[in-house]
Amino acid sequence: MMLDGDGTAPKRLGELLRGAGLTPRALGAWAGTERLSGLSWRLSELGGRDPVPAARALAVFVAGIELPAEGVPWPIDELVAAGLLERIEDRLRAPVAVLPLGTSLLVCDRDDADDHPDLVCWPDDSSYHLASALPAGRRARWLDLGSGSAFGALSRPELATEIHGVDINPRALGYARLGAQLSGIAHLTVAHGDIAAAREPADLVTCNAPIPGEWDQAVWRTADAGFAGRLWPALRAAVAPGGEAVVHSILAMVPGDLDGEVVSVVYSPPGVRPFAVTWWRPDAPSRRVRVRRELTRARPHLDPRDRDEALAGTLEPLEHRDDEPRTAR
Protein backbone atom coordinates (compact mmCIF):
# COMPACT_ATOMS: atom_id res chain seq x y z
CA MET A 1 0.00 0.00 0.00
CA MET A 2 1.33 3.42 -0.95
CA LEU A 3 0.60 5.96 1.77
CA ASP A 4 1.67 9.59 1.83
CA GLY A 5 3.10 11.23 4.91
CA ASP A 6 0.10 13.18 6.18
CA GLY A 7 -2.76 11.05 4.86
CA THR A 8 -4.20 13.84 2.70
CA ALA A 9 -4.22 11.89 -0.57
CA PRO A 10 -5.82 8.71 0.89
CA LYS A 11 -8.44 10.84 2.65
CA ARG A 12 -9.32 12.50 -0.66
CA LEU A 13 -9.47 9.08 -2.34
CA GLY A 14 -11.81 7.91 0.41
CA GLU A 15 -14.08 10.89 -0.19
CA LEU A 16 -14.08 10.13 -3.92
CA LEU A 17 -14.90 6.46 -3.31
CA ARG A 18 -17.77 7.33 -1.00
CA GLY A 19 -18.98 9.81 -3.61
CA ALA A 20 -18.80 7.00 -6.18
CA GLY A 21 -21.17 4.86 -4.12
CA LEU A 22 -19.14 3.13 -1.40
CA THR A 23 -21.64 3.95 1.36
CA PRO A 24 -23.79 1.75 3.60
CA ARG A 25 -26.97 3.21 2.12
CA ALA A 26 -25.90 2.42 -1.45
CA LEU A 27 -24.72 -1.03 -0.33
CA GLY A 28 -28.11 -1.74 1.24
CA ALA A 29 -29.94 -0.69 -1.91
CA TRP A 30 -27.67 -2.80 -4.11
CA ALA A 31 -27.17 -5.90 -1.96
CA GLY A 32 -30.25 -5.89 0.25
CA THR A 33 -28.23 -5.41 3.45
CA GLU A 34 -25.70 -2.98 4.89
CA ARG A 35 -24.28 -5.68 7.17
CA LEU A 36 -20.92 -6.78 5.77
CA SER A 37 -21.02 -10.12 7.60
CA GLY A 38 -24.23 -10.96 5.76
CA LEU A 39 -22.77 -10.43 2.29
CA SER A 40 -20.34 -13.32 1.83
CA TRP A 41 -22.93 -15.84 0.71
CA ARG A 42 -24.31 -13.31 -1.82
CA LEU A 43 -21.09 -12.10 -3.41
CA SER A 44 -21.08 -14.60 -6.27
CA GLU A 45 -24.61 -13.59 -7.16
CA LEU A 46 -23.82 -9.89 -6.88
CA GLY A 47 -20.64 -10.33 -8.90
CA GLY A 48 -22.61 -11.95 -11.70
CA ARG A 49 -24.73 -8.87 -12.26
CA ASP A 50 -23.99 -6.33 -14.96
CA PRO A 51 -23.57 -3.30 -12.66
CA VAL A 52 -25.36 -0.07 -13.39
CA PRO A 53 -23.04 2.97 -13.30
CA ALA A 54 -24.09 3.87 -9.76
CA ALA A 55 -23.05 0.42 -8.50
CA ARG A 56 -19.70 0.09 -10.28
CA ALA A 57 -17.65 0.94 -7.19
CA LEU A 58 -19.59 -1.61 -5.12
CA ALA A 59 -19.17 -4.24 -7.84
CA VAL A 60 -15.40 -3.74 -7.98
CA PHE A 61 -14.43 -3.10 -4.36
CA VAL A 62 -17.08 -5.22 -2.58
CA ALA A 63 -18.05 -8.02 -5.00
CA GLY A 64 -14.57 -8.16 -6.55
CA ILE A 65 -15.57 -8.23 -10.22
CA GLU A 66 -13.46 -6.84 -13.05
CA LEU A 67 -14.69 -3.90 -15.09
CA PRO A 68 -13.53 -2.29 -18.34
CA ALA A 69 -11.30 0.67 -17.56
CA GLU A 70 -12.85 2.76 -20.31
CA GLY A 71 -15.42 5.21 -19.03
CA VAL A 72 -14.68 4.71 -15.32
CA PRO A 73 -14.74 8.20 -13.77
CA TRP A 74 -12.33 7.41 -10.93
CA PRO A 75 -8.69 8.57 -10.56
CA ILE A 76 -7.40 5.21 -11.76
CA ASP A 77 -3.68 5.99 -11.51
CA GLU A 78 -4.03 7.20 -7.92
CA LEU A 79 -6.05 4.16 -6.92
CA VAL A 80 -3.46 1.89 -8.54
CA ALA A 81 -0.65 3.72 -6.71
CA ALA A 82 -2.51 3.28 -3.43
CA GLY A 83 -2.82 -0.48 -4.05
CA LEU A 84 -6.60 -0.33 -4.31
CA LEU A 85 -6.82 -1.11 -8.04
CA GLU A 86 -4.74 -2.96 -10.57
CA ARG A 87 -4.87 -2.94 -14.36
CA ILE A 88 -5.21 -6.21 -16.24
CA GLU A 89 -4.85 -5.16 -19.88
CA ASP A 90 -7.92 -2.98 -20.48
CA ARG A 91 -9.74 -4.01 -17.31
CA LEU A 92 -9.68 -2.99 -13.66
CA ARG A 93 -9.58 -5.29 -10.65
CA ALA A 94 -9.48 -4.53 -6.94
CA PRO A 95 -6.76 -6.66 -5.29
CA VAL A 96 -8.28 -5.91 -1.87
CA ALA A 97 -11.78 -5.28 -0.58
CA VAL A 98 -12.79 -1.73 0.35
CA LEU A 99 -16.00 -1.94 2.36
CA PRO A 100 -18.38 0.80 3.51
CA LEU A 101 -18.68 0.73 7.30
CA GLY A 102 -20.70 3.56 8.82
CA THR A 103 -18.94 6.77 7.82
CA SER A 104 -15.69 4.85 7.28
CA LEU A 105 -14.07 2.60 4.71
CA LEU A 106 -12.57 -0.70 5.85
CA VAL A 107 -9.80 -2.44 3.89
CA CYS A 108 -9.31 -6.20 4.10
CA ASP A 109 -8.51 -9.16 1.87
CA ARG A 110 -11.08 -10.08 -0.74
CA ASP A 111 -13.69 -12.61 0.27
CA ASP A 112 -12.35 -15.01 -2.37
CA ALA A 113 -8.73 -14.76 -1.18
CA ASP A 114 -6.89 -18.02 -0.58
CA ASP A 115 -6.35 -19.20 3.00
CA HIS A 116 -2.98 -18.25 4.44
CA PRO A 117 -1.74 -17.42 7.96
CA ASP A 118 -1.68 -13.65 7.35
CA LEU A 119 -5.15 -13.50 5.81
CA VAL A 120 -7.04 -10.38 6.90
CA CYS A 121 -10.54 -11.70 6.65
CA TRP A 122 -13.85 -10.24 5.74
CA PRO A 123 -15.73 -8.99 8.84
CA ASP A 124 -17.90 -11.59 10.52
CA ASP A 125 -20.66 -11.26 13.11
CA SER A 126 -18.17 -11.36 15.98
CA SER A 127 -16.88 -7.97 14.80
CA TYR A 128 -20.39 -6.56 14.97
CA HIS A 129 -21.09 -8.12 18.38
CA LEU A 130 -18.03 -6.50 19.90
CA ALA A 131 -18.41 -3.10 18.24
CA SER A 132 -22.10 -2.80 19.05
CA ALA A 133 -21.50 -3.90 22.67
CA LEU A 134 -19.23 -0.94 23.43
CA PRO A 135 -20.91 1.59 25.73
CA ALA A 136 -21.45 5.09 24.39
CA GLY A 137 -19.49 8.05 25.74
CA ARG A 138 -16.19 9.68 24.89
CA ARG A 139 -13.04 8.36 26.58
CA ALA A 140 -9.53 9.72 26.55
CA ARG A 141 -7.93 6.48 25.27
CA TRP A 142 -9.14 3.22 23.74
CA LEU A 143 -6.79 0.28 23.26
CA ASP A 144 -7.84 -2.53 20.90
CA LEU A 145 -5.75 -5.70 21.29
CA GLY A 146 -5.56 -7.89 18.18
CA SER A 147 -7.12 -5.06 16.19
CA GLY A 148 -6.85 -6.65 12.73
CA SER A 149 -8.19 -4.33 10.05
CA ALA A 150 -9.54 -2.01 12.81
CA PHE A 151 -13.21 -2.85 12.36
CA GLY A 152 -14.08 -1.69 15.88
CA ALA A 153 -12.31 1.66 15.66
CA LEU A 154 -13.53 2.38 12.13
CA SER A 155 -17.12 1.60 13.08
CA ARG A 156 -17.05 3.50 16.41
CA PRO A 157 -14.44 6.29 16.03
CA GLU A 158 -16.45 8.62 18.26
CA LEU A 159 -15.76 6.55 21.40
CA ALA A 160 -12.32 7.95 22.24
CA THR A 161 -10.10 10.95 21.70
CA GLU A 162 -7.19 8.59 21.05
CA ILE A 163 -7.56 5.06 19.64
CA HIS A 164 -4.63 2.69 19.48
CA GLY A 165 -4.69 -0.76 17.85
CA VAL A 166 -2.16 -3.55 18.36
CA ASP A 167 -1.70 -6.63 16.17
CA ILE A 168 1.04 -9.10 15.27
CA ASN A 169 0.02 -9.27 11.59
CA PRO A 170 1.85 -6.59 9.53
CA ARG A 171 -0.60 -7.11 6.66
CA ALA A 172 -3.53 -6.28 8.94
CA LEU A 173 -1.72 -3.21 10.26
CA GLY A 174 -1.19 -1.92 6.73
CA TYR A 175 -4.87 -2.36 5.93
CA ALA A 176 -5.89 -0.70 9.20
CA ARG A 177 -3.68 2.34 8.53
CA LEU A 178 -5.05 2.70 5.02
CA GLY A 179 -8.63 2.33 6.26
CA ALA A 180 -8.02 5.06 8.83
CA GLN A 181 -6.53 7.38 6.23
CA LEU A 182 -9.25 6.72 3.66
CA SER A 183 -11.78 7.44 6.41
CA GLY A 184 -10.04 10.58 7.64
CA ILE A 185 -9.71 9.20 11.20
CA ALA A 186 -6.50 10.83 12.35
CA HIS A 187 -6.87 9.81 16.01
CA LEU A 188 -6.52 6.09 15.16
CA THR A 189 -3.00 4.64 15.21
CA VAL A 190 -1.89 1.01 15.03
CA ALA A 191 1.36 -0.72 15.94
CA HIS A 192 2.95 -4.15 15.74
CA GLY A 193 3.13 -6.00 19.04
CA ASP A 194 2.00 -8.86 21.25
CA ILE A 195 -1.04 -8.35 23.44
CA ALA A 196 1.01 -8.90 26.59
CA ALA A 197 3.61 -6.21 25.91
CA ALA A 198 3.67 -3.31 28.38
CA ARG A 199 1.86 -0.20 27.12
CA GLU A 200 0.06 2.87 28.38
CA PRO A 201 -3.21 1.95 30.14
CA ALA A 202 -6.52 2.95 28.57
CA ASP A 203 -10.02 3.73 29.80
CA LEU A 204 -11.46 1.18 27.35
CA VAL A 205 -9.64 -2.00 26.30
CA THR A 206 -11.15 -4.39 23.77
CA CYS A 207 -10.34 -7.68 22.10
CA ASN A 208 -12.13 -9.85 19.59
CA ALA A 209 -10.32 -12.93 20.81
CA PRO A 210 -9.14 -15.62 18.42
CA ILE A 211 -9.83 -19.28 19.01
CA PRO A 212 -6.65 -21.01 20.18
CA GLY A 213 -5.47 -23.79 17.93
CA GLU A 214 -8.19 -23.46 15.31
CA TRP A 215 -7.50 -22.46 11.70
CA ASP A 216 -10.39 -22.20 9.31
CA GLN A 217 -11.33 -19.34 7.01
CA ALA A 218 -14.95 -19.74 8.12
CA VAL A 219 -13.78 -19.02 11.67
CA TRP A 220 -10.91 -16.79 10.45
CA ARG A 221 -9.23 -16.28 13.78
CA THR A 222 -6.41 -18.39 15.13
CA ALA A 223 -3.89 -18.06 17.95
CA ASP A 224 -1.14 -19.95 19.71
CA ALA A 225 -2.11 -22.23 22.57
CA GLY A 226 -0.87 -19.73 25.18
CA PHE A 227 -2.97 -16.82 23.94
CA ALA A 228 -5.82 -17.24 26.41
CA GLY A 229 -3.41 -17.41 29.32
CA ARG A 230 -1.78 -14.13 28.27
CA LEU A 231 -4.96 -12.29 27.34
CA TRP A 232 -6.63 -11.67 30.69
CA PRO A 233 -3.51 -10.55 32.60
CA ALA A 234 -2.74 -8.31 29.62
CA LEU A 235 -6.23 -6.83 29.79
CA ARG A 236 -5.91 -6.22 33.52
CA ALA A 237 -2.58 -4.46 33.06
CA ALA A 238 -3.93 -2.37 30.19
CA VAL A 239 -7.14 -1.13 31.87
CA ALA A 240 -6.65 2.25 33.53
CA PRO A 241 -8.05 2.77 37.06
CA GLY A 242 -11.84 2.79 36.83
CA GLY A 243 -11.73 1.59 33.24
CA GLU A 244 -13.38 -1.34 31.46
CA ALA A 245 -12.47 -4.23 29.16
CA VAL A 246 -14.92 -5.63 26.61
CA VAL A 247 -14.09 -8.98 25.01
CA HIS A 248 -15.75 -11.20 22.42
CA SER A 249 -14.68 -14.83 22.83
CA ILE A 250 -15.78 -18.37 23.40
CA LEU A 251 -17.17 -18.55 26.93
CA ALA A 252 -14.58 -21.14 27.92
CA MET A 253 -11.85 -18.52 27.56
CA VAL A 254 -13.30 -16.32 30.33
CA PRO A 255 -11.48 -17.15 33.59
CA GLY A 256 -13.50 -18.07 36.63
CA ASP A 257 -11.37 -16.07 39.08
CA LEU A 258 -11.36 -12.54 37.64
CA ASP A 259 -11.61 -9.75 40.16
CA GLY A 260 -14.28 -7.06 39.97
CA GLU A 261 -17.50 -7.08 37.97
CA VAL A 262 -17.65 -9.68 35.18
CA VAL A 263 -20.75 -9.87 33.00
CA SER A 264 -20.81 -12.48 30.21
CA VAL A 265 -23.76 -12.62 27.81
CA VAL A 266 -23.89 -15.69 25.57
CA TYR A 267 -25.72 -15.32 22.27
CA SER A 268 -25.24 -18.85 20.88
CA PRO A 269 -28.35 -21.04 21.17
CA PRO A 270 -28.34 -23.93 23.67
CA GLY A 271 -26.39 -26.94 22.47
CA VAL A 272 -24.05 -24.84 20.33
CA ARG A 273 -20.52 -23.81 21.25
CA PRO A 274 -21.11 -20.77 23.48
CA PHE A 275 -19.81 -17.44 22.21
CA ALA A 276 -20.18 -14.39 24.42
CA VAL A 277 -19.37 -10.76 25.00
CA THR A 278 -17.84 -10.12 28.40
CA TRP A 279 -17.84 -6.73 30.08
CA TRP A 280 -15.15 -6.59 32.79
CA ARG A 281 -14.64 -3.77 35.26
CA PRO A 282 -11.69 -4.90 37.40
CA ASP A 283 -12.03 -2.09 39.97
CA ALA A 284 -15.79 -2.49 40.53
CA PRO A 285 -17.26 -4.44 43.45
CA SER A 286 -16.98 -8.18 42.92
CA ARG A 287 -19.86 -9.66 40.96
CA ARG A 288 -20.12 -12.40 38.32
CA VAL A 289 -23.10 -12.79 36.01
CA ARG A 290 -23.45 -15.27 33.14
CA VAL A 291 -26.63 -15.20 31.07
CA ARG A 292 -27.96 -15.95 27.59
CA ARG A 293 -29.81 -13.60 25.24
CA GLU A 294 -31.59 -14.88 22.16
CA LEU A 295 -30.75 -12.89 19.05
CA THR A 296 -33.68 -11.40 17.15
CA ARG A 297 -34.20 -9.66 13.83
CA ALA A 298 -34.65 -6.38 15.70
CA ARG A 299 -31.51 -6.98 17.82
CA PRO A 300 -29.20 -9.25 15.81
CA HIS A 301 -26.09 -8.37 17.85
CA LEU A 302 -25.33 -7.83 21.50
CA ASP A 303 -25.34 -4.27 22.83
CA PRO A 304 -24.91 -2.41 26.17
CA ARG A 305 -28.56 -3.07 27.06
CA ASP A 306 -27.65 -6.73 27.41
CA ARG A 307 -25.11 -5.91 30.11
CA ASP A 308 -27.67 -3.76 31.93
CA GLU A 309 -30.37 -6.43 31.65
CA ALA A 310 -27.94 -9.10 32.82
CA LEU A 311 -27.14 -7.09 35.94
CA ALA A 312 -30.85 -6.43 36.49
CA GLY A 313 -31.58 -10.18 36.35
CA THR A 314 -33.95 -10.02 33.38
CA LEU A 315 -32.00 -12.36 31.06
CA GLU A 316 -31.90 -16.16 31.16
CA PRO A 317 -29.18 -17.33 33.61
CA LEU A 318 -26.76 -19.98 32.42
CA GLU A 319 -27.25 -23.00 34.63
CA HIS A 320 -24.73 -25.09 32.72
CA ARG A 321 -21.78 -24.40 30.48
CA ASP A 322 -19.98 -26.57 28.01
CA ASP A 323 -16.55 -25.89 29.53
CA GLU A 324 -15.45 -25.26 33.10
CA PRO A 325 -14.25 -21.72 33.90
CA ARG A 326 -10.57 -21.16 33.30
CA THR A 327 -8.18 -19.84 35.93
CA ALA A 328 -6.21 -16.79 34.82
CA ARG A 329 -2.45 -17.30 34.76
N, C-alpha and C positions, 0 to 999 in steps of 0.2 A: 504494500500500500504506500502510495506517495502522499506524504503529508507536508504541508508547509509549516513554517515556524509558529505562526500565530493563529492558525486555524481559520483564517478569513476565507480562503478559497474553498475548503470543504464546506464551510457554513453556507456560502453562496450556492454551491452545488446542491446542498440539502434543500435550500429554499427553492431552487429550480426543479428538483425532483418532486417536492411536494406540490409545486405549481403544476407539474406535469401529471399529477394524479396519484402520487404515492401518499395517500391519506387514509385513515381508518374509514371515513365516510365513503370514499370512492371504492375502497376494498369491499365494504359491506354491500354496496350496490352491485358490484361486479361478481363477487364470490358468494354472496348470501350470508356472510358472517364477517365481523371485524376481528374475531378471535383467531390469532395466528395458530394456536394449537389445534384448532378445528379444521385447518386447511389441508393438512398433509394428504389425507385420503382423497381430496378433490383436485389436487394439482394436475394429475394426468388429464382429467376432464377439462380443466380450465386451460391447460396448455394446448389442448386440441382445438380450441376455438380460434377463429380468425378474428383477432382483436380489432374493435373499433378504435379510431384514433385516440379517444379519451382513455382507453384502457391499455395503450401500448406499454406504458411504464410498468403497470402491474403485471402484464404478460411477461415482460423481460425480467424484471427484478424479483418478482414473487413466484410466478409459475415457471420461470427459467426457459422460456422458448426463445428461439432465434428469430430476428426480424431483419428484413432488408434495411440497409443503412440509408438508402435513398429516401428522402422526404422526412426523416426523423428530425424534429426541431430541437434536439438537445445538443449541448456542447460536447460532441463526441470525443474530440481529442482530449479535453479536460477529464472526462469520465474514464477514458482509457488510461490516462496518466495517473489517475487516482486508484486504478485497479478495480474499478466498478464495471467496466465494459472491456470487451476485447473484440477485435475485428477478425472475422473468418471470411476472407475474400470480400464479397460485397455484403456480408451479413454481420449483424451485431449479436453478441452473446454476453450475458452477465456471468462472470466466473464465480461470483458470490451472490447471496441473497441480500437484498436491501428491503426491509420490511417496515411498513408503517405501524408505529406503536404510540398511541396517544398523539402528542405533539412532536414526537421524536421519530428518528429512523434508526432501526437496529440492523447491524451487519452480522451475518453468520454464514456458515457454509450452506450451499444449496441443499435442498431436501433430497436430491438424488445423488449427493456426494457419496463416494465409497467410504466404507468404514475404515478408520485408522485411529490410532491412539490420540492424535491431536485434533480430532474432529470437533468443530464448534457447531453444535447441533441446533436445529430448528427449535424454537421455544415449545415446551410442552406444558401441560396443565400445572405441573409443579411450580413453574415460573409464575403463573398467574395466582396460584394459591398463596405463595409467599408475598408477592407484591401487593395483592389485595388485602392481606392480613396485617399490613403495617399500619399502626395507628397514625391518624392525621396529626398535624402540628409540626412546626419548624424547629429543628434541632441545630445545634452548632456543628456537629460532626456525625457522620454516618459511615460506618466501616462495613463493607460487604466482603466476606471471606469466601473464596472460590467464586469470584464474580462472573467468570465466563465472559460472554459478550455484553454484560452489564444490563441485562433485561430489567432488573429491579430499579436501578438508578435511572435508566432511560424512561421507564414507565412512571416513576414517582420522583422526578427531580426536585419537586417543591418541598420535600421532607427535610432537607438539611442545607445549611449554608455551605458546607464542605462535604463532599462525598468522595470516599476513597475505596477503590476496589483492589483486591489482591487475588492473584491466580498464578498457578505454576505453568500454565500453557501460554507460551509467547504468541501463538497464533490467535488465541482468544483475546489477549491483551491488545494486539494490533487492531482487531475488529472493534473492541470496546472503545479504543481511542478514536477510531474513525467514526463510529456511531455518535460519540459525544461531539465531535467536531461538525459532522453533518447536521446534528441537532442543535448546535449552538449552545451546548451546555458546558460552559467554561469551568464550573465549580466541581466537575467530575474528573478525577484523576485515577489512573490505575498503575499498578506496579507488580513486578514479578516477585513472588515470595511464597513461602510455606505458611499455612494458617497459624502455626505455632510460633512464628518468629515474633520477637518483641516489637511493639509498635505503640504509637500514641493511643490512649483509650478514647472511646467514642460514646456518645449518649445512646446511639442505636447501633447494634451490631447484628448482622444478618448472615445467614448461610442457607443455601439450597443444597443440602448435604448429598454427596454421592452415595452410592450403595457399595460398600466394600466388597471387592472381589468379583463384581459382576460387570461384564462387558457385553453390551448389546445395544445396537443403535436405537432399538425401540425404547430402551431404558435411558440410554445416552449418557449416563453418568457412571464413572467408575473411580475407585480409589484403592490405595494400598490397604492391607489388612489392619494397619495401625492407625488409620485415619480417625475412626470413632474415638479411640482412646486419647488422641491429641485434641480433638475438636472442642470438647466441653471445657477442659482447663484453658484452652486458648480463648474461648468465648469469655470465660470468667475474667481472665487477665485483660481482655480488650474492652470490657464494659466499664465505662466511667462510673464513679459513685452516683447512685440513684438512677442509673441507666437501665437499658433493657436489651435483651437478645431475643430475636425471633428466628426460628429455625424450621425449615421443612425437611422432614426425614421419614424413614421408616420408624415406627414407634419403638422398636427394639433398640434403636440407637440412643434413646433418651435415658440417661442414667437414673437409677432409683434413689440416689443419695445426694441430689443437688440441693444446695441451700436456697433459702428464699422462697419466692412464689413461683410455682411451675404449673402452667396450664397447658395441657395437651388436648387438642381436639382432633379426633380421627374422622376422616371423611370417607374412607373405604367402607363398603358394605360388609356386614358380618360374613365370616368365612373367607374373606379375601385378605391378602397380606395388608396389614394396617399401615397406612400412611397418615401422617399428622402434621399439623403446624403446632409448634410449641412456643409459647410466650414465657420468657424467663426473666424475672426481676430478682437478681441475686441479693439485693439489699432490703427487699421487702420482708415483712413477717412470713415465717415459714408456713407454706400451704401447698398442697399437691392435689391437683384436680385432673382427672382423665375422663373424657366424655366422647361421645360420637354425635356427629350432626349429619343427617342425610342431605345430600346435595339435591337441589331442585333447579328447575328451569329459571326461576326468578333469582336464585342465589346459587350459581353453579360453582363458585369458589368460596373458600373460607374468607372471613373478614373480621374486623375487630369486634363486631357484635357477638361473634361466637365466643370470644374470650369473656366478654361481659356476661353472656348467658350461662357459660360454664361456671363462672364464679357465683352467679345467682342461683345455680342449681336447677335451671330449666331445661338442660340438655340431658340426653340419655347417658347415665354413668356406664363406664366400662366395667363389667363384673369380671371379665376374663380377658386375657391377652394372649396372643400367640407365642410371645417370647417373654421370658422373665426380664425385669428391669436390669439394666447394666449397672455396674459400679464405676464411677468416674475414676480414671487413673491419672 
